[in-house]
Amino acid sequence: MSKIKIIDFDDHLNSEYGKRGTKRREAFEEGFEAFRLGAMLQELRKNQGLTQEQLADKCGTTKTYISRIENNASDIRLSTLMRIIREGLGGHLKLNVEM
């Protein structure tokens, strides 16, 4: 019978990408947050029954830009993100900083 070693996610990230503060880990964390933001916007848009084009029209941007955000292919300005959430989705953006 083989024993399965269970490690927590932080230990996994440390072994794969290095400890927090290292360049490789910071690059991973930044990429993950961009992915998460795109997935969150896509989920909110779909929950409201909007196409990418409809969301873009509501907040004054393009379907291509919405697609690029949802597919993690574009950096997004904070002011644009706030406009998409406020005007396009009818929500309010709250930020959280972890130290």
Buried (B, 14 or more C-beta within 10 A) or exposed (E): EEEEEEEEEEEEBBEEBBEEEEEEBEEBEEEEEBEEBBEEBBEBBEEBEBEBEBBBBBBEBEBEBBBBBBEBEBEBEEEBBBBBBEBBBEEEEEEEEEE
